[in-house]
Amino acid sequence: MTTKLYPGERLDDLQLDGYEIIQNPERFCFGIDAVLLSDFIRVKKDETVLDLGTGTGILPILMAAKTSGSHFTGLEIQAESADMARRSVIHNRLEDKIDIVTGDIKEAAEILGPAFFDVIVTNPPYMLDQHGLKNPQDAKAIARHEILCTLDDILRESGKMLRESKGRFYMIHKPFRLAEIMVKMNQYKIEPKRLQFIHPYVDKEPTMVMIEGIKGGKSRVTVEPPVIMYKKVQGKS
């Protein structure tokens, strides 16, 4: 089908069920973290899923292809990114499975009303502040730094919208914030249940961590075998 692209935009092949996504490199393009998170997430048949900070809609599209979930909602505050996400949904003929909502994560529960989701996922901004940023309103800065929402905002709203009976939360983040993450999850009654660290090489420290939490779950954490991104070529450091 013919899909309208605006200046600077491109259509990228996801190499998955023929799906493609509209992106603009001047704004932000999804990375390997979104792909890894989509593999870590567990979505059962007929479950409903919310993606907080969906960007251009990469996670809902990947989950529509990889899981048997019944419906996916993406919430995105940046109007331009949300528009790209909607056009990607239409391009892939996924209108019956994916809704894109423009709105602020800090007001997610109010925006989406009395909705309760089986699964909430997020690939949030990793960095704490705006130190050194030349333009805090730049799309890439917003995606990487806690400018428009914080970790507390994400977990507070997730706690409100997850089903009381075993609703599941999934997030990818930086290991240096793991202690803060687990404290905040506990504060909002989302019990950490499963961790998986991502290492660039087998002998290097992890650069990312994926976390599963369960609303009202019992205290017990499983650490899964790590993901090793690259193998070193013999003779090279």
N, C-alpha and C positions, 0 to 999 in steps of 0.2 A: 504494500500500500504506500501511497505518497504521504510523507510526513513533512510538515513545514518546519524548517530549521531557520533560526535567526542568525544574524552575523556572529561569527565566533563559535557557533555550535557545530557539533559533529555527531554522527550516529555510530556507536561502537557495538560490535558484535560480542555478546556475552558467552558465546560458545556453549550455549545451554538451551536446548529445545527451540533453537532458532530465535531466541529473544535478543533484542537490541535495546540500547539505552542512549538517550540524548544527553550529551555532556558539553560543557564549555570549559576548556583548560584555563581560561582566564579567571574563572570563578572557582571551581573545585571539581576534581575527578575522584571517583572512589578508588580506594587502595586495596591491598591484599587483606587488610584487617576486616573489611566487610565480607570478603569471600570466606575467610577463616571463621568468622562469627556465624555466618549462614550454615556452615557445616557443624558447628558446635550446638546450635539451637535444636531443641527437640520439640516438634509440633505434631500433635496427634490428629487423627482424622476428625474433621468437623470442628476443630478448635478455631477460635478467633484470636487474632494477633494484632498488636499495636506496636508500631515503630516510632519511637520518640526521636525527633530530629532526623527525619528520613532523607533530607538532602534532595537528591534527584531521584529517589525512589529505588535505589539499588537493592536494599534488603527485602522489601516486599516482593519485588520481581524475582529475586533469587529464591525466596521462600515459596513463592507460588510454583516455581519449577521443581524445587527439591522436597517439598512436604505435601501432606494431604490436608493441610488446614483449609477451613471453609471460606474464611474472609480475612483480609489484611487491610489495616488502616495505617497510613503514614501521616504524621503530624510534622509540619515544617513551617518555621516562622518567616523565612526569606521567600518573598512572593515569586521572585524569578526562579529559584530552585524548585518551588512547589509547582510552578507552571511547567517546567521541564519534566518533572515527575509525572504530571497528569498527561502530558503529550506522549511520554514513553508508555504509560499504561494503555492509552488509546492505540498507539502504534502496535503494541503487542496483543491487542484485543483482550485485555484483562479487566475491562470495566466492571464485569460481574464479580470479580474477585478482589479488586484493589480499589480503595478510596484514598484520595490525597486531600488532606485538610490543611488549610493555611491557618496557623495559629501559634501561640506562645506556649512552650512547655510549662512555664510557670503557672499557666491557667488551664492545663490540659483537662483536668477533671471537670472544670466548669464548661469548657468548650464542647467536650464530647458527651456531656450530660451524665445521666445515671447509667453509663456503660460499664460493664464489667468484662474484662478480657481474660482469656485463659492464659495468654502469653504476652508479655511486654518485652521488647528488645530495644537496645540502643547502642549506637556507636558514637559516644558523646565527645565534646571537646576535651582534650586531655590536659591542657595546660591551665594552671591556676589563675594567672592574671594577664594583664596587657603589657607587661614590662617589655620595652623595646619595640613595640608595635608602632609603625608609622601611621597606619590607618586602621583603627579598631573596627570600622564599619565595613572593611573589605571582606568579601565573601569567604576567602581562604582563612582570614584571621578569625572570623566568627566560627568557622568549622573546627579550628584547632585550639582556640582559647575560650575560657569561660567568660565570654562577654555578655551574651544574652541569656544564659542559664548556667546554673551551677550543679554540682553533683547532688547537693541537698535538694534542689528543685526537682531533679529527675527522680530521685528515690521517694521523695514526699508524694509526688503525683502518682508514681507507680503504686505506692502503698494504698492509695485511695482507689485505684482503678482495677487492681488485680482481684480476681475471684478469691473469696475467703477460703474456699476449699481447694488448696493445692494450686493456686495460680502461680505461674512460673515467670521469673525475671532473668533476662540474659543481657550481659554487657561485656564489652571488650574495653580495656583501659591500660594504663601504665602501672607496672609493678610498684613504683615508688609511692603510689597512692593507695596501695592495697589495704593498709591498716585503717586509713580513713574510710575507705569504701565499706569495709566489713562493719565498722562501728555504725556508719550511717544506715546500712542495710538492717542491722539489728534494731536501730532506733525506730524504723518504719515497719517492723514486724516482717521483714523479708529475710529469712534465714539462709545464709550461704550454705550451699550443699555440694557444689562441684567446682573445682578450679582446674585450669589447664594453662600452663605457661608456654609462651612462644619464644624460641631462641633463634637468633640468626644462624649460629653454628653450634655444634654440640658442646664446644668448650667456651662459649661466650654466655654472659649473663642474659636472662630473658629481657626482651624489649616490650612485650605485651603480655597481658594475662586475660583470660576469658573466665567469666564467673556465671554460675547458675544459682539462683536463689528461689526459695519456695515460700509463698505467703503462709505464715503461721506454721512453718515446718519445725521439726525437732532439730536440736543441735547435733549435727554430725556432718563433717566435711570430707569429701573424697578428692584427692589430688590425682588427676589422670596423667598418664605418660605425656611428656612434653612434645610439642610440635617443633621439629628442627627444620628451618626454612631451607638451608643450603648445605651442600656437602663441599668440603674443601678439596680442591684439586691437589693431588700429590705433588709435593715439592714447592707449593705456594703457601704463604701464611695468610 
